[in-house]
Amino acid sequence: MRVERARYFLAAVETGSLRAAAARCGVSQPTVGQQIALLEEDLDVVLLTRSRHGVRPTPAGQALIEALRRLVEAEEAVRESAMRSSGAYRGRVQIGGVTVTVETIIAPVVGRLRRHHPGLRFAVREGASSAVETAVLDGALDFGVITTPLAPAAPGLRRIPLISAPLGAYARTDHPLAGREQIHWRDLETWPIVTMRAGTVMWETLHRHVVAPDVVVQAMSARTVKVMVGQGVGLGVLAGFDTSADITDLVWLPISDAQPVHLCLTQRQDSRPSPSALIVQRLIRARAGELAGGPVS
């Protein structure tokens, strides 16, 4: 039995969709469907039920989830041992990211690897998602972890979805909107706004939904947005990712008519990442799975 078939099955169970499982695993939807069908043949059991609403495990499939998860984990442990013995945990990995991904995903992964594999070196470049993708396409970065841009990926780039979060606004606890459970885009038309700088996904999203917003501060980081809100500068438009939590007296208000913000891993379609870069990518996807409440295949 091929272990990647178990990976595809687990991804389908966790996402509830063959299409989402394919996006998570970086393969086509037909590939996921075919490999799960072959896994069912290998095990002589039906694992998934399919409907127009997605997929869910059969009782037999549910009973096998933990065993298949242990199989995947065992293969990863073998691969990690092989990489360690071959010296793959060495070299330099160049990563791009926006501030929220550097803080919540990239930094924890780098910290973990540096504790156990001191031979690794990293270059981490922060910038807007569009700038990171340009650097990846030019070969200046191995890959990027970014907020998924609103425009389609440029030819030659591949985006692998990681996690999503709702969009909202931070407000001081004494702000007139602070007592609401949620707000709407129209509520932002009459208040000063603090958000990420021009050229970022946050900036573009805000300007798509609010006509002539009164942006009083364009910030370089999510933390700066929160600091400004804490000082009473305005409402801070950000996605609901957990970042530095030492700024008190703020509330986060989801924007009910806003689409979620998505994070993705972006890389060149024709790239052949080094063994070290592949290790880092795998751990980044695992870290994203932790933030989403489950493993990412």
Disulfide bonds with the S-S distance in Angstrom:
none
